[in-house]
Amino acid sequence: MHDAHPPTDLRREDRVLAEVEAARDEIVAFTAEMIRIPTVNPPGEVYRECADLIGRRLERTGLAVEYVEAEGRPEHTAEYPRVNAVGRGAAPAGRPRLHLNGHFDVVPPGDGWTVDPFAGAVRDGRIYGRGASDMKSGIAAAVFAVEALRRAGIELAGAVDISTTVDEESGGFAGVAHLCEAGIISSDDTRYAIIPEPFGPARVCLGHRGVYWFDVIAHGHAAHGSMSHLGRSAIDDMGTLLEAFRTRLAPELATRLSALPVVPEPSRRPSLNVNAVTGGQAGGGATQSPCVADRCTATFDRRFIPEESFDEVRAEIARLVASVEDDDPERRFTIEERMVVHPTSAPPGSPLVAALSRGVETVVGHPAELVASPGTYDQKHFARIAGIEHCVAYGPGPLEEAHQPDESCAIDDLVASTQVLALAALELVGPA
């Protein structure tokens, strides 16, 4: 049970703020419940259990709940079903709708924890666990923002919908993208969308950089390791290419700077990361044999800024790979693309950004900081597929702790973000 309602003679905004504060312990408890369900992606563990937990909470908030499975997606299997929970508020046709979305998948915990990553432990004013920052605290903030409006007795002119989705950490294709492609999330009836990713209670995130994921495969020639002169090592050729990327492309990228307010500051520049290198008989614990590696694959993560044309980003990579090939007529590479996501940003003068900014100033006490994300998140699908351009990220948790050991979120920040979301919803779709 939550604490007694605040006095009814308070103005609407104050009643909403008070209801969130009264629900502080419930918000923390719900966040901890979600953390205790280890929705690790990959492979996509226990998604259904988490969707059911959230769905029951959405029903208590008065939303009509639907569980949407990602039928037809290759990730959706009997062993690892992709289940999304969607709650819709009641509103007459044609009235404004605000959509709040959060993903409940989390990356594997990894090593280095000093607490149980799936215990949802609370100590010293923080809640700990994988997903505490990215982004189960954000889901709790979204849910209790709507609940606070209900408890404050406010009738909205429009409605607030909440979706909680899967697979954001692997691209969101069985989650938000699937809901958008199915028309469940659409600009036909939704005007605004907020994704409570962890940027902290004082930051409104306008959008994100683009990403170009690709593999480069070096093709060598196998031979006996004792007569390596008869072969050609694909690993050696890949080493030459990696050095070219480091010495020829990286310095050029360092000269480019975006006007988009990407945080942290170094991420205002484009970047290239080598995500993985595999070659020869690496991996799987296979018994080694004396062979020259005839194949080596490197996976690259190229982040690009709005000022860069994607066609030129792709061509720049291709030119560099070709130039390294040309240095040795026996050297051969091929490029295989994995994923392309273009930069996106809410339009200038967006009423969504203005509403959140006013909420931040009311709750936090100083103007909101407008930022952009170094990495992509599900805003790309809201914009590209659903056509909802008024979409931003705003939510609790420190961005820097996402995917880190001992991930945590300050409880005060969780409550403050819930209050801001509730005030923004009140401004954007209500009162009646």
N, C-alpha and C positions, 0 to 999 in steps of 0.2 A: 504494500500500500504506500501511496505517496503522502506527503505531509498535507495539512489542511490547506484549502485554497486561500489565496490572498484575498483581502477585502475587495468587494465588488465595486466600491466607489473609486478604485484606482483607475487611471486612464488605461486604455487597451494595451498600449506598449508596456506599461509598468506591470500589468497583470501577467503578460506573457513572460517577461523577464523573471518575475517572481515564481511563476510555475516551473520554469526551467531550474531555477535554484533549488526549489523544493524537491525536484526530482533528481538531484545530484547523485544520491546513492544508487538510485535505480539505473541511471545512465552508466555509472561505473560497473554495476553488476551485470548489465546487459553486454557491455563491452567484454567483460571477463568471460561471460558465457560463450561468446563467439570465439574468443581466443582459444578456449579449451577445446574447440573442435578443430583439429589440425588439417585445414583445407589446403594441403601442400600441392603446389603446381610447379613443375610436373611431379606426379602424373595427373593430379586432379582428385585428390583423396577426399572422401566423405562430403562431397558437395551437397548431396541430397539432405543429409542431416542438418547442415548449416542453413540451407534454404528453408527447411521445415521450421527450424527455430525462429528465423527471421519472419517467416510468413505468419506464424502464430502471433508474434509481437505486432505485426502490421494489422492483423485482424482486430486485435484489442484496441488499436488506434482508430478503428473505424473505416479502414480501407478494404475494398473488395480485392481479394488476393487470387492471383493466378500463378501456377507453377508452369514455366515454359521450358521444355526440354529442347535442346539444339538438334532437332531431328535433321538428318542429312549431313551433318558435319562429321568429318572423319574422327574428330576428338571424342564425339559422343558415342560411348560404347557401353555394353552391359556392365562391364567391370568398373568403368569410370564415367557414369552418366553426367552430362553437363546440364544442370538444373538451375534455372534462374527464378527468383521470386519477384513478382511484380504486384504492387498494391496501387489501386486507383481510387482517388477521391471522387466523391459525387459532385457534379456540377452540371448545370444546363448546357446544352450544346451552344457553342459559340463563345462561351465565357473563357477567360484566360486560364491557362494551365501552366504550372511550374513543375518541372520534373527534377527530382533529386535521385542521383544514381551513385552507388558505391559498389566496388568489387570485393568479394569475400575470399578470393583465392590469395594465398600467400606464397612467397618463395620458400625453399627449404631453409631450415634454421641455420645449418652450417655449424662451425665450431666457434669456441671462444665465449660461450655464454657463462655467466655466473649465476643465473637463475634458470628455472625450467622454462623453456620457450613456449610451452603450451599450458602453463598453470594459471595465467591471468593474475599474477601476484600484484598486490597493491602495497606500496610502502613509500614513506616520505613524500606523499602527495603525488605519486606517479603510478600508472598501471603499466606493467611489463609483460612482454610476450611478443611472439612473431605475429605481426598484424596490429600491434598496439598503436603504431603510427600509421602504417600503410596496409589497410586503411579501415580496420574494424571500428576504431574510435570514430571515424568519419561516418560510418553507417549508423552508429548509435546516435551521433549528433543529428543526422537527418531525421531519424525516426522520432526522437524526442522533441525536435523542433515542431513537428506536426502534432505530436501529442500535447505539447504545451499550448498550442492554439486551441485544441479541443478542450483541454482542461480549463482554459481561460474563458470558455463559453463564447468564442468568437465564431460567428458565421461568416464564411468567406463568399465573396462574389464569384470567384473561380474555384480552382481546386489544386491540390498538391498531390502529385503521384510520386511513388518511391519504387525504384527498381534496385535489386541487389543481384549482382551478376558474377559470372565466372570468367576465368581465363584472361583477365586483363594483363596479368604478368607475362602472358605469351601472345599478346596481340589483341585480345578481346573479341576474337572472331566468333566464338561460340556463346559469347555474352552479349554485350551491347550491340555489336555488329549484327548478330542474329535477330535481336529484338527490333532493330531499325529496319532490317531487310524484310521482316515479317509485318511491318507497319504498326507494331505495338508502340514503338516510339516514333513519332512523326511530327513534322511541322504543321500537318493538317489540323492538329488540335493542341499542340504544345508550343508555347511561345518562348519559354525560358528553360534553361537546364543548368543545374549546379552539381558538380562532382566534388564531394568533400575529400579530395586528396590532401595529404599533409603539407600544408604551407604555413600553418600557424594561424592564430586568431586575428592577426593584424594584416595579413597579406591576402590580396585577391589576385589569382593567377589568370591572366588574360588568354593564354594559349601556350603553344609549345613549338620547339624546333622540329625540323623534319629529320627523318632517318632513312638511310639507304643501307640495308643489310645485303651483303653479297659474299659469295665464296670465290676464291681464286684457286684453281687446281693446277699444280705444276705436274707435268707429265715427263717422267724419266724413262730409263731403260734398265730392267732388272739384270743382275749378273751376280755371280758368286762373290761373296764379300772378300775372299782372299785374292780375287782378280778384279778388283773394283774398277780398274782401268777399262774393262770391257763393258761397263755399264755407264749409266748417267744417273746421278742421285737427284731425285726430285726435291729432296730436303735441302740440298745445297742450292738448287735454283730458287727455292722458296726463300732461303736466307738472303740471297741477293735481292729479291723483290722486296722483302721486309726492310732491308737497309735503304732501298730507294724510297720507299714510303716515308721512312724516318728522316732521311736527309734531304729529300727533294720536295715532298708534298707537305710535310708537317710545318716547315718554316713558312711556306706560302699561306697555309691556313691561318697561321698566327698573325698575319697582316690584316685579316678581315674581321670586322666588328659589326655586330647587329645593333640597330636602333631598338629592337625588341628588348624589354628589360629583363633578360634572362638572369636567373640566380642559380648558383652562385656566380659572381662576376666573371670568372674565367670561362664560363659556359656561354658568354655572349659571343664567343668566337666559335667557328666550326671546329670539328674534331674528327679524328680517325682512331679507332681502337681496334686492336687485334683480339677478337673474342676467344679464338681457339686456333690451334695448329695441330693437325694430325698427319702422320706420315709413316710410311713403312708398315711395320707390324705393331704400331702403338695401340695400346688399349686392350681391354678384355682379358688380360692376364695370359695371353697366348705365349706358348713357348717360342723363343726367338730362334731363327735360323739365319745363317750368314748370307744375307741378300742385300744388294743395293736397292734402295727404295725407288720403286718406279712410279710412285704417286705421293703427293703431299697436298693437303687442302688447308687453306687458312680462311677463317671466317672473319669478315671485317664489318665494323659498325661505324658508318660515316654519318655524323650528325651535321645537318646543314641549316643555315639561317635563312630567313625570308628573302634576304638580299641576294641569295644565290639561286640561280635557275637550276632546277633539277636536271634538265637536259645537259647543262654544262657540267654539273657535278658528276653525272654518269660518264660524260665524254672525257673529263679530266682523268678519271680513274683508268679508262680504257687507253688513253694516250700514254699514261705512265707505264702500264703493263706492257703495251706494245713496244715502248722504247727499251725496256729491260730485255724483252725478247730480241730486239734488233741488235743488242750488244753482243749476242752470241747466236749464230744461225741454228744451233742445235737446241736452243732453249725454247720451250713451248708451254704456254699457259692458256687456260680457258676461264671465262668468268660466268658464274651462274648466280642469278639474282634470287634473293630470298624474300625481301619485303621492301616496299617503298611507302613511306608516309610523308605527306607534304606538311609544311608548317601551317599552323592555324592560329587565329586570334579572334576574339570577340570584336565586333565593329566599334569604331570610335563613337563615343557618345551613347553607348549602350545603357538603357535604363536598368538592366540587370547589374552592371558594374556600379552604377550610381546607388542603387538600393543597398547592395552589400557594403559599399563604402560608408553610407550613412549609418548602417548597422554597426560597423566596426567603430566609427567615431563615438556612437552612443555607448557601446559596451566597453571598448578598450580605452577610450578617452583621448585618442589622437587619430589623425587621418590615416586611412588605409594606405599601405604600400602596394602599388600595382606592379606585379612581376610577371614573368613568364617562366615556363618549365624547361629545364635542360633536356628532359626526356619526354617521350610521348605518353599519352594516357588516352582514355576513351573519348575525349573531346573530338578526336579525329573522326570517330564514327557518327557522333551527333551532327557534326558539320557536313561531312561528305555524303552520308547515306540518308540521314533523317532530314537534312536541310535546316537544322536548328542552329542559326548563326549566333544567337544570344546564349552562349554557353561558356561557362568559366569553371575554374576549380577554386574551391574555398573549403578548408576544413582544418581540424585540429591535428597536432603532432608536428614534430620537427622533421623537415624534409631530409636533413642530413642523417637521421637515424633509420630511414627506410633501408631494409635489407641488411642492417648491421646486427652484430651480436648485442644482446641486452636492449633491444628496441623497446622504446617506452613512449608514453604520452603523459604530460602533466594534466592532472585532473582539473585544475583551474582553467587550463586552455580548452579542455574538452567541454566544460560547461560554458565558457565564453563563446566558443564557436557555435554551440547549440543555440545560444541566445541570438547571435547575429543571424543565423539561418532563419530562425523564427521571425525576427523583425523584418528580414528581407522578404520572406514569404507573405507576411501581413501586408507589406507595401505593394507587392507585385500582383497579388491575386485577391486582395480583400481590403477591408471587410465589405460585407454585403450592404 
